[in-house]
Structures are given as C-alpha cells and as structure tokens.
Amino acid sequence: MDRDMVETFLAFIAGMTAMGCCTGIIVMLIRRRTKQPLPPVEVTRRLDEVLERLARLENGVDSTAVEVERISEAQRFTARVLADRSAAQSLPDKPRGYTTPH
C-alpha cells in the first residue's frame, strides 16, 4: 500500500510538471505571435517632432507664468504705495470763514 501511494504521488507530480511546462510553452508562443512590430521611421520622426513642440509649449507656459507673477507683484507694490501715500497725505480741513472769488 505504501508503494501504491508513492507511485500515485509521483504520477501526480509528473502530470503537474508536464502541465506547467506545456502552459509555459503555450504562453510563450502566444506572446511571440502577438508581439507588435517596431514602428516605421516616419512614425518615430513625427513623435520626435511632437515632443519638440511640447517642449516649446512648456517653455512658453513657464515664461507666461513668470510674467504674470511679475505683473501681480507690480500691482501689489502699486496698491501698497497708493495706500501709504493716501494715509500720509490726508487733505487738510477747509479753512473756516469767508471765501470770496476774485
């Protein structure tokens, strides 16, 4: 009985190993068949052109952001100067009395 159990166990192990190897071979063949060919030279050239255009666009957006920041800084500075000036130079009160036009 012990010998029958060992033979059954070895047959099971052999079957599982064979199934694993067959599965690996089938998966490899499927992957090899579905592999896409390399893109033609024209496509890679166009992709390089698109990348260059995107880089230029990114540089343009960055420079625009810097200019907008400079404008906002100038606006804050102008508002602060005007607020300080109006606080420092308040209009004097009108003199009381008679004013006659001449």
Secondary structure in CASP SS format (residue, H / E / C, confidence):
PFRMAT SS
TARGET T0000
AUTHOR 0000-0000-0000
METHOD secondary structure of the structure
MODEL  1
M C 1.00
D H 1.00
R H 1.00
D H 1.00
M H 1.00
V H 1.00
E H 1.00
T H 1.00
F H 1.00
L H 1.00
A H 1.00
F H 1.00
I H 1.00
A H 1.00
G H 1.00
M H 1.00
T H 1.00
A H 1.00
M H 1.00
G H 1.00
C H 1.00
C H 1.00
T H 1.00
G H 1.00
I H 1.00
I H 1.00
V H 1.00
M H 1.00
L H 1.00
I H 1.00
R H 1.00
R H 1.00
R H 1.00
T H 1.00
K C 1.00
Q C 1.00
P C 1.00
L C 1.00
P C 1.00
P C 1.00
V H 1.00
E H 1.00
V H 1.00
T H 1.00
R H 1.00
R H 1.00
L H 1.00
D H 1.00
E H 1.00
V H 1.00
L H 1.00
E H 1.00
R H 1.00
L H 1.00
A H 1.00
R H 1.00
L H 1.00
E H 1.00
N H 1.00
G H 1.00
V H 1.00
D H 1.00
S H 1.00
T H 1.00
A H 1.00
V H 1.00
E H 1.00
V H 1.00
E H 1.00
R H 1.00
I H 1.00
S H 1.00
E H 1.00
A H 1.00
Q H 1.00
R H 1.00
F H 1.00
T H 1.00
A H 1.00
R H 1.00
V H 1.00
L H 1.00
A H 1.00
D H 1.00
R H 1.00
S H 1.00
A H 1.00
A H 1.00
Q C 1.00
S C 1.00
L C 1.00
P C 1.00
D C 1.00
K C 1.00
P C 1.00
R C 1.00
G C 1.00
Y C 1.00
T C 1.00
T C 1.00
P C 1.00
H C 1.00
END
